[in-house]
Amino acid sequence: MSEFKYGVFIPKIKQKFILNLLNNKKRVDNRDFIEYRKIKIKYGHIPNADGCAEVQLGNTIVIAGVKLDLTNPYPSEPDRGTLIVNAEFPPVASPDFEPGPPDENAIELARIIDRGLRKPEVVDFKKLCIVPGKKVYGLWIDIYALNHDGNLIDAAGIATMAALLTAKYTKVDVSPTGEIIRTNERLPLEVINFPVYITHVKIGEHLIIDPNLEEEMIADCKLTTIISNGNLIGGIQKSGSGALSIEDINQALENSLKIYPRIKEIITSSVK
């Protein structure tokens, strides 16, 4: 007998095999419970983007592109730049994904990434203001899944930060008459905060980090924490119908704080 979840068959015997391994403190790919798969970061895949990065997390591949351009500010924030995050899961990335507009999973991922960038602020949005109430820089981030083998959120978070760290945008000047003039000068985007997205899943009584697709499919629930500079917790997102105890949440936070410097170093080193 097999279980059918999200377009993927997980044979019962495979589920029991994975759970038995976890009961013996092992995983199917021989990783530790709080060990990430190998992370590879590449740059320059999107020529028209102001910054971009492709991240391979195990066999999961995600690409993120950043664009900064002139736009109108939000009426409630006339002196601040804007932020919009979009995510798409095209069918080429997984037989689970369908053509058409972003589904609820893609929307959820975009909102989680957005939350980590917005508060605490990844950039000083006031510095992206050109003329208060009239023109600001808009920051657009587009995320595309290229291959889904579990944990798209963390891969998307790494790709987003790598893309932001390499982003450059066109400087504009404002004339005495208020005219906005584009220059030929390109300015690096100043990143002032550094969120890292760290995802655990719970299978039975076990919390494991960076689940592959099989582990993700049989998990009772998933918990993503967002850690930023100064070990601040920028957000927590739980999904799935399974329950988490206070001890589970505390353990996930403890793991995330321990892992945060390692993931940050991988990203910053790749940029250097």
Buried (B, 14 or more C-beta within 10 A) or exposed (E): EEEEEBEBEBEEEBBEEBBEBBEEEBBEEEBEBBEBBEBEBBBEEBEEBBBBBBBBBBEBBBBBBBBBEBBEBEEEBBBBBBBEBBBBBBEEBBEBBEEEEBBEBBEBBBBBBBBBBBBBBBBBBEEBBBBEEBBBBBBBBBBBBBBBBBBBBBBBBBBBBBBBBBBBBBEBEEEEEEEEEEEEEEEEBEBEBBBBBBBBBBBBEBBBBBBBBBBBBBBBBBBBBBBBBEEEEBBBBBBBEBEBEEEBBEBBBEBBBEBBEEBBEBBBEBEE
